[in-house]
Amino acid sequence: MRPVKSAGDFVETNCTKCKALTNHTIVAMIAELIVKVECNVCHSVHKYHPPKEAKAVKAPKAARPAGEPVRRVKKDPVLEAAAEWDELQASFDPERAIPYNMTATYRVRNLVLHPTFGIGLVQKVLPQNKIEVLFKDGRKLLRCG
């Protein structure tokens, strides 16, 4: 059982002026609660700040088993789009491609003929008059309707 502290006793705490853990004399208490202390080094009087407990040291992480990758490798969106383009290109009929026009409306799976990017496949119709189109060079966001 810890002995009850009283005014005039010594306590070790952090000094706000010295910025160090030093011995202090208890100046004021409310019931069993220490309120004010005086530093025995610099003689400054301040509120009592109980010393912070040392944090427990974390155990080191276990080593990864051999053969397990260190981290996930992010897929390159350009390479992903190119692979998807290669798969879908066989099913394209260039005769059905609609010439791209900013004021026209499009649906998913429409083929679009863009003057710069070439033939593309509409994959998403987005709000605020935009479409996402898969071209050979990758996905592009185009304005429509």
BAMI-881676 format. One line per 4 residues: their letters; for each residue z, x, y of N, C-alpha, C. Coordinates in pm, 1 decimal, padded with zeros to 6 digits. Each point is the difference from the previous one (the first is absolute). Layout:
a> Z X Y Z X Y Z X Y ~ ...;
//
This chain:
mrpv> 00000.0 00083.9 -00118.7 00000.0 -00083.9 00118.7 00000.0 00087.8 00124.2 ~ -00085.6 -00032.8 00094.7 -00009.6 00079.1 00122.4 00116.3 -00035.3 00093.2 ~ 00057.7 00101.8 00063.6 00107.0 -00029.4 00094.3 -00056.2 -00068.7 00123.8 ~ 00078.8 -00089.5 00059.0 -00041.2 -00073.6 00118.9 00006.1 00093.7 00119.9;
ksag> -00107.8 00003.5 00077.7 -00005.2 00084.9 00120.0 00067.6 -00073.1 00115.2 ~ 00048.4 00077.5 00097.8 00060.0 -00058.5 00120.0 -00035.2 00086.7 00119.5 ~ 00025.8 -00049.4 00121.0 -00029.7 00075.1 00121.7 00073.6 00132.9 -00004.7 ~ -00072.1 00108.0 00037.5 00057.0 00134.5 -00001.5 -00039.8 00078.2 -00123.6;
dfve> -00048.7 -00066.8 -00103.2 -00044.8 00069.4 -00121.2 -00135.7 00065.8 00025.9 ~ -00033.3 00092.8 -00088.3 -00128.4 00067.2 00010.2 -00100.3 -00063.7 -00096.2 ~ -00124.1 -00004.4 00046.0 -00108.1 -00054.1 -00081.7 -00124.7 00083.1 00027.5 ~ -00080.5 00020.8 -00102.6 -00124.2 00075.4 00016.9 -00113.6 -00098.4 00024.2;
tnct> -00071.7 00018.1 00110.7 -00109.0 -00090.4 00035.0 -00101.9 00072.6 00086.1 ~ -00111.5 -00066.5 00028.7 -00105.2 00058.7 00083.3 00036.3 -00013.7 00146.5 ~ -00004.3 00110.3 00073.7 00026.8 -00001.8 00143.2 -00131.0 -00028.6 00073.1 ~ 00003.8 -00094.6 00095.2 -00121.4 -00035.4 00072.7 -00037.9 00105.0 00102.2;
kcka> 00096.1 00082.3 00043.4 -00028.7 00105.3 00098.0 -00039.0 00129.8 -00069.9 ~ 00076.1 00039.4 -00100.5 -00028.2 00124.3 -00073.3 -00120.4 -00013.8 -00093.9 ~ -00028.8 -00121.8 -00038.2 -00107.5 -00028.1 -00096.8 00026.4 00071.1 -00132.9 ~ 00126.1 -00001.3 -00040.3 00037.4 00066.2 -00124.1 00115.0 -00076.0 -00064.4;
ltnh> 00022.5 00027.5 -00126.3 00110.3 -00059.0 -00073.2 00123.8 00085.8 00027.0 ~ 00098.1 -00055.6 00074.6 00119.3 00075.5 00038.2 00124.7 -00084.4 -00022.8 ~ 00116.5 00065.1 00011.8 00127.5 -00070.8 -00009.4 00026.4 -00072.7 00130.3 ~ 00055.3 -00121.1 -00010.5 00032.4 -00082.3 00115.9 00141.9 -00053.8 -00015.2;
tiva> 00060.8 -00032.9 00112.6 00129.7 -00065.2 00001.3 -00022.3 -00147.9 00028.1 ~ 00062.6 -00087.2 -00077.3 -00014.9 -00143.7 00020.6 00076.1 -00038.5 00125.9 ~ -00070.6 -00067.2 00094.5 00058.8 -00040.1 00127.2 00035.6 -00148.0 -00001.7 ~ -00088.9 -00085.9 -00051.9 00024.9 -00144.1 00002.0 -00043.5 -00062.2 -00131.4;
miae> 00078.4 -00103.3 -00040.3 -00030.8 -00072.9 -00123.0 00020.8 -00148.4 00022.3 ~ -00074.8 -00081.1 -00072.5 00021.4 -00144.6 -00003.6 00026.1 -00033.1 -00146.1 ~ 00120.1 -00044.0 -00027.9 00047.9 -00021.6 -00136.5 -00013.9 00132.0 -00076.6 ~ -00077.5 00003.4 -00108.4 -00019.7 00124.6 -00074.1 -00134.3 00064.8 00031.8;
livk> -00066.8 -00047.3 00104.4 -00133.1 00046.4 00035.7 00008.3 00100.8 00113.9 ~ -00056.0 00119.0 -00019.6 -00001.3 00104.3 00102.9 -00104.0 -00037.7 00104.7 ~ 00040.9 00000.0 00129.5 -00090.4 -00041.1 00106.8 -00042.6 00119.6 00084.9 ~ 00095.2 00081.3 00048.0 -00032.8 00115.3 00084.5 00064.4 00125.3 -00054.6;
vecn> -00072.9 00110.9 00020.7 00048.4 00130.1 -00043.7 -00023.3 00103.4 00108.8 ~ 00076.1 00112.5 -00008.4 -00017.8 00111.2 00094.3 -00036.7 00122.9 -00081.3 ~ -00110.8 00065.6 00040.4 -00047.0 00118.5 -00069.2 00097.7 00114.6 00023.3 ~ 00038.6 00069.9 -00105.4 00091.9 00112.5 00012.8 -00070.9 00126.3 00046.1;
vchs> -00132.8 -00000.6 00010.3 -00076.5 00115.6 00044.7 -00032.2 -00011.8 00148.6 ~ -00064.1 -00111.1 00041.0 -00043.8 -00015.5 00139.6 00088.1 -00096.6 00079.7 ~ 00095.5 -00064.4 -00065.3 00095.5 -00093.0 00061.0 -00065.3 -00122.1 00064.2 ~ -00115.2 -00039.7 -00046.7 -00061.0 -00123.4 00051.0 00053.7 -00117.9 -00080.6;
vhky> 00017.9 -00113.1 00067.6 00048.2 -00121.5 -00064.0 -00118.7 -00094.5 -00016.3 ~ -00019.1 -00049.9 -00120.4 -00114.2 -00089.1 -00025.7 00033.8 -00094.1 -00113.5 ~ -00090.7 -00094.1 -00024.4 00017.5 -00094.0 -00110.7 -00003.5 00076.7 -00131.8 ~ 00067.4 -00057.2 -00096.3 00003.1 00060.9 -00132.3 -00128.9 -00033.4 -00074.4;
hppk> -00062.1 00101.6 -00051.6 -00120.9 -00016.2 -00081.2 00029.6 00060.7 -00136.1 ~ 00018.5 -00082.8 -00101.0 00032.6 00056.2 -00131.6 -00110.8 00093.9 -00046.8 ~ 00036.1 00108.1 -00066.7 -00103.4 00094.0 -00045.6 -00090.2 -00068.1 -00103.8 ~ -00127.7 00030.3 00010.1 -00096.3 -00058.7 -00093.1 00012.3 00068.9 -00133.7;
eaka> -00008.8 -00080.2 -00105.0 00008.8 00055.5 -00133.7 -00129.5 00072.4 -00033.1 ~ 00012.5 00108.6 -00073.8 -00118.2 00076.4 -00039.0 -00084.8 -00084.7 -00094.1 ~ -00130.1 00002.6 00022.6 -00091.3 -00076.4 -00084.9 -00010.9 00067.1 -00135.8 ~ -00010.7 -00082.4 -00100.6 -00013.7 00052.1 -00135.7 -00136.2 00065.7 -00015.6;
vkap> -00002.5 00111.4 -00067.5 -00125.0 00071.9 -00023.0 -00078.3 -00072.5 -00107.9 ~ -00126.3 -00030.0 00029.5 -00084.5 -00069.2 -00096.4 -00043.7 00096.3 -00109.0 ~ -00010.0 -00053.2 -00118.2 -00047.5 00080.1 -00112.4 -00149.3 00024.7 00016.7 ~ -00047.9 00117.6 -00037.4 -00143.4 00026.0 00012.7 -00079.4 -00091.9 -00091.0;
kaar> -00120.8 -00032.0 00043.8 -00086.2 -00088.0 -00078.8 -00043.0 00070.0 -00128.2 ~ -00016.3 -00079.7 -00101.1 -00043.1 00054.3 -00128.6 -00144.8 00047.3 00011.0 ~ -00031.4 00105.9 -00072.5 -00135.8 00053.8 00001.4 -00094.8 -00099.1 -00065.8 ~ -00123.7 -00004.7 00049.0 -00100.3 -00088.4 -00057.0 -00047.4 00055.0 -00134.2;
page> -00025.6 -00088.8 -00092.8 -00054.6 00046.3 -00127.3 -00140.0 00059.3 00020.4 ~ -00033.4 00093.5 -00084.6 -00131.1 00065.2 00010.6 -00109.4 -00103.9 -00019.1 ~ -00104.2 00009.9 00078.8 -00112.8 -00090.9 -00010.5 00008.7 -00118.5 00093.8 ~ 00117.8 -00023.8 00057.6 00013.5 -00111.7 00093.5 -00048.7 00046.0 00137.5;
pvrr> -00083.8 -00079.8 00066.6 -00051.4 00042.4 00131.3 00112.0 00005.5 00103.3 ~ -00013.7 00089.8 00094.4 00099.9 00018.4 00103.8 00004.1 -00120.9 00090.8 ~ -00114.7 -00052.4 00035.0 -00007.1 -00118.6 00084.7 -00130.6 -00072.3 -00028.7 ~ -00006.0 -00121.0 00049.6 -00124.4 -00075.5 -00015.5 -00101.7 00050.6 00099.5;
vkkd> -00121.1 00012.2 -00046.7 -00108.2 00042.7 00087.3 -00066.6 -00124.7 00055.5 ~ -00012.1 -00005.3 00131.8 -00064.8 -00115.5 00062.2 -00149.2 00005.3 -00028.0 ~ -00054.3 -00116.8 -00025.5 -00143.0 -00008.5 -00025.2 -00073.2 00002.4 00133.1 ~ -00111.8 00070.0 00001.9 -00080.9 00008.4 00120.7 -00077.3 -00130.5 00015.2;
pvle> 00019.8 -00075.0 00112.1 -00067.8 -00128.8 00014.7 -00152.1 00013.0 00002.4 ~ -00051.1 00110.2 00050.2 -00145.9 00018.7 00004.4 -00054.4 00015.5 -00141.6 ~ 00068.0 00079.3 -00082.6 -00045.3 00018.3 -00138.1 00015.6 -00128.5 -00080.2 ~ 00107.6 -00073.1 00027.1 00021.7 -00127.5 -00066.9 -00111.1 -00099.1 00034.1;
aaae> -00036.5 -00006.2 00129.3 -00106.8 -00090.0 00044.4 -00133.9 00042.2 -00060.1 ~ -00024.6 00130.8 -00008.6 -00125.5 00048.5 -00057.2 -00010.0 -00037.1 -00147.8 ~ 00110.9 00009.2 -00072.3 -00000.6 -00036.3 -00142.3 -00024.8 -00149.9 -00016.5 ~ 00063.7 -00079.3 00085.1 -00021.4 -00144.2 -00006.1 -00144.7 -00034.7 00035.9;
wdel> -00054.8 00071.0 00098.2 -00139.9 -00021.6 00040.8 -00094.4 00026.8 -00116.9 ~ 00023.8 00110.0 -00071.8 -00085.5 00035.0 -00113.3 00003.4 -00107.6 -00108.3 ~ 00118.1 -00058.0 -00022.6 00011.9 -00105.4 -00100.8 -00076.3 -00125.9 00040.2 ~ 00011.6 -00039.0 00127.5 -00057.6 -00125.6 00046.2 -00148.9 00010.2 00035.2;
qasf> -00048.6 00117.5 00025.7 -00137.3 00017.6 00047.5 -00102.9 -00051.8 -00100.9 ~ 00027.8 00010.5 -00126.9 -00094.5 -00044.7 -00103.3 -00026.3 -00150.2 00009.7 ~ 00099.2 -00075.7 00047.3 -00016.1 -00145.1 00007.4 -00060.7 -00045.9 00133.6 ~ -00026.6 00091.4 00091.7 -00056.0 -00037.6 00130.6 -00148.0 -00033.8 -00011.0;
dper> -00041.6 -00102.0 00074.9 -00141.1 -00032.5 00014.8 -00032.0 00019.2 00148.6 ~ -00061.3 00114.2 00038.2 -00024.6 00030.1 00141.0 -00081.5 -00107.9 00072.4 ~ -00074.2 -00080.8 -00074.7 -00080.2 -00106.7 00061.1 00090.1 -00110.2 00056.6 ~ 00121.5 -00015.6 -00056.3 00091.8 -00104.0 00046.4 00084.0 00044.2 00119.7;
aipy> -00011.4 00124.1 00042.4 00083.6 00052.1 00108.7 -00033.0 -00070.5 00131.4 ~ 00105.7 -00042.2 00071.6 -00013.1 -00067.3 00129.5 00008.9 00106.2 00108.6 ~ -00096.0 00003.8 00094.8 00011.5 00097.3 00108.7 00129.0 -00025.2 00079.5 ~ 00073.1 00108.8 00028.5 00129.1 -00013.1 00070.1 -00021.9 -00044.6 00143.5;
nmta> 00079.9 -00098.8 00041.4 -00001.7 -00049.7 00136.8 00144.9 -00029.2 00037.2 ~ 00043.1 00047.3 00116.4 00139.6 -00015.6 00042.2 00040.0 -00146.1 00018.7 ~ -00096.8 -00087.6 00026.5 00032.5 -00139.9 00026.1 -00009.4 -00087.9 -00125.2 ~ -00052.4 00054.5 -00109.5 -00014.6 -00077.6 -00123.3 00133.4 -00008.6 -00073.9;
tyrv> 00010.9 -00098.2 -00089.4 00119.1 -00012.8 -00084.4 -00036.4 00041.7 -00141.8 ~ 00096.8 00058.9 -00071.2 -00023.7 00052.8 -00133.7 00106.9 -00049.7 -00095.8 ~ -00032.4 00005.9 -00128.5 00093.5 -00036.8 -00105.2 00021.4 00120.3 -00090.8 ~ 00105.5 -00005.1 -00076.7 00027.8 00105.7 -00097.0 -00114.7 00004.7 -00100.3;
rnlv> -00037.6 00119.8 -00040.5 -00108.8 00030.1 -00094.8 -00139.4 -00012.3 00061.4 ~ -00012.4 -00023.5 00134.4 -00131.4 00003.2 00065.3 -00045.8 00144.6 00011.1 ~ -00129.9 00022.1 -00022.5 -00057.3 00132.8 00024.8 -00045.7 00004.6 00144.5 ~ 00031.9 00110.5 00067.9 -00031.2 00016.1 00141.9 -00085.5 00125.1 00015.6;
lhpt> -00104.5 -00009.3 00081.8 -00083.5 00116.4 00030.5 00032.8 00044.7 00141.5 ~ 00073.2 00109.9 00012.2 00043.0 00051.8 00131.0 -00099.0 00107.0 00043.2 ~ -00037.8 00003.9 00129.8 -00098.5 00098.7 00044.9 00047.7 00145.0 -00011.8 ~ 00129.2 00025.1 00003.6 00051.9 00137.0 -00008.3 00051.2 00034.7 -00138.7;
fgig> 00077.5 -00090.1 -00060.6 00066.6 00029.7 -00126.1 -00080.9 -00039.6 -00123.4 ~ -00103.0 -00080.6 00015.2 -00081.9 -00041.6 -00113.7 00052.4 -00127.8 -00063.0 ~ -00023.7 -00013.0 -00132.8 00042.0 -00121.1 -00070.7 00149.3 00007.9 -00029.5 ~ 00066.8 -00114.8 00021.7 00143.5 -00007.2 -00026.4 00038.0 -00133.7 -00058.7;
lvqk> 00117.4 -00005.4 -00060.2 00050.3 -00120.2 -00062.8 00124.1 -00046.5 00075.5 ~ -00001.5 -00125.7 00046.7 00115.2 -00055.3 00071.7 00111.4 -00019.1 -00102.3 ~ 00116.1 00064.3 00024.3 00113.0 -00010.2 -00092.7 00110.3 -00090.5 00052.1 ~ 00019.3 -00001.1 00131.3 00104.0 -00085.3 00057.6 -00049.7 -00061.7 00129.2;
vlpq> 00036.6 -00124.4 00022.9 -00022.7 -00065.6 00128.2 00137.7 -00007.3 00064.2 ~ 00016.1 00071.4 00111.5 00130.2 00011.2 00065.1 00008.0 -00090.5 00121.9 ~ 00121.7 -00036.7 00040.1 00014.1 -00081.3 00120.8 -00049.4 00076.0 00123.2 ~ -00021.0 -00072.1 00103.4 -00045.6 00053.7 00128.6 -00141.3 00057.6 -00009.9;
nkie> -00085.3 -00069.4 -00076.9 -00143.6 00031.3 -00005.2 -00030.2 00142.1 -00046.3 ~ 00053.0 00037.3 -00115.1 -00028.9 00132.6 -00054.9 -00025.1 -00012.7 -00149.5 ~ -00077.7 00095.6 -00052.4 -00024.7 00007.6 -00142.9 00018.3 00144.3 -00045.2 ~ 00044.1 00016.3 -00124.8 00008.9 00133.5 -00058.3 -00115.9 00012.7 -00097.0;
vlfk> -00083.5 00101.6 00022.7 -00121.6 00017.3 -00079.1 00004.0 00134.9 -00070.5 ~ -00034.7 00000.2 -00128.9 -00007.2 00122.8 -00078.6 -00142.3 00054.3 00007.8 ~ -00013.0 00118.0 00059.5 -00128.3 00070.4 00007.9 00008.1 00123.3 -00089.0 ~ -00111.9 00068.8 -00015.8 -00003.2 00121.2 -00079.7 00093.9 00105.7 00059.3;
dgrk> 00013.2 00002.1 00133.4 00085.1 00099.1 00068.2 00146.8 -00040.8 00002.2 ~ 00033.4 -00117.4 -00047.7 00139.3 -00046.8 00001.8 00010.7 -00138.7 00059.0 ~ 00123.9 -00044.6 00018.7 00024.4 -00133.5 00056.4 -00005.4 00007.6 00151.4 ~ -00060.2 -00103.0 00059.7 -00010.3 -00010.5 00146.6 00047.5 -00137.7 00041.8;
llrc> 00061.1 -00007.6 00116.9 00044.3 -00124.3 00059.1 -00100.9 -00036.6 00107.5 ~ -00065.6 -00116.1 -00017.4 -00105.8 -00040.8 00093.3 00036.0 -00132.9 00065.8 ~ -00052.2 -00019.8 00118.0 00020.8 -00123.7 00073.4 -00103.5 -00101.4 -00045.5 ~ 00040.2 -00127.2 -00001.5 -00094.1 -00104.4 -00037.4 00039.5 -00130.5 00068.5;
g> -00091.2 -00099.5 -00006.3 00018.0 -00136.6 00045.9 00076.7 -00012.7 00122.7;
//
